[in-house]
Amino acid sequence: MSVTANRKGPQMEKREVLTEKHAYWRGFMIRLNDMVNTREYGQFLFNCRHDLSFSTKILKSLPNIDVEGSIEYLKSKGGFCDCEVLMNID
């Protein structure tokens, strides 16, 4: 758990690690696939940057997600870059 401050004072905010069982997982994978595999001028493009930059960007956009914990989880499952997350996990 992490403590965050808001206008009403300190508040305990539960952060969750994103795993395959999480309600956000399917949407996370769809968004990641759309970022890694794009289409431009009728051609499919593979955009993996060989890091987890797309995964990190998506995780940061999800409410109450422990980004660092989720990245560690992805790595523990063989996802050391965005394309490996798509290929090795799920």
N, C-alpha and C positions, 0 to 999 in steps of 0.2 A: 504494500500500500504506500502511496505517496501522499504527502500533505500539500495542498494547494491553497492559495489565498484568493479570495474574491472580495467583492465589495461588501459582502455581508460578514466577512471575517474568515478565519481559517476553517477549512472544511476537509474532511477525510474523503479522498476520492480513490476508489478502487480501480487499479489498472490491471488489465488481464493480458496474458500472453496469448497471441493468436495461434491457434493450432487447427488441425483439420476438423476438430469437433466444434469449433466456435461458430456462432451464427454468421459472422462476417466472412468466413473462409471462402465460400463459393464466390462472393462478390470480389474479394481480394484477388483470387486467381483469375477471374474474368478480366478485371482491370489490368492486372499484370500482363496477361497474354496480349491484351490490346496495345499495351505500351511496347512490348518486346517484338511482337509480330504485327507490323503495320503494312498498309498498302498505299502506294503513291504512284499516280499515273498508270494504274492498272498492274503494277508490279508489286509483288510481296517483298517486303524488306525485313530483315532480321536485325534488330537494334540492341542486342545485348551489349552492354558496356563492360562486361566481365567484372561487375561489382553488384552491389545490392541497392543501387541508387533509386531505381524505380520502386522496389519493394519498400524502401525506407520512406519515400514520398507518399506512397499509398498508406502505409501504417500510420504516419503522422496525421493523415486526414481522418482517420477513424477515431471516434470518441472512446475514451477510457481504455485505450490499448497501450500496453507497456511496449514501447518501440524497441528498446534495447533487449528486453527479455525475448521478444518475438524474433528479433534478428538472431540471437543466440540459438533459439529453437530451430529456426530455418537452417542454420549452419550445422546443427547437430543431426539434422535429417539429410545432409548432403547438399544443401542449397547455399553454395558459397558465392553464387552470382544469380542474377535474375532468371537466366535461362535454366540454370540447374534447379531452381525452385520449381519451375514449371515441369521439368523433366523428372525430377527425383522425388517430389513430394505430392501426395494425393492419391 
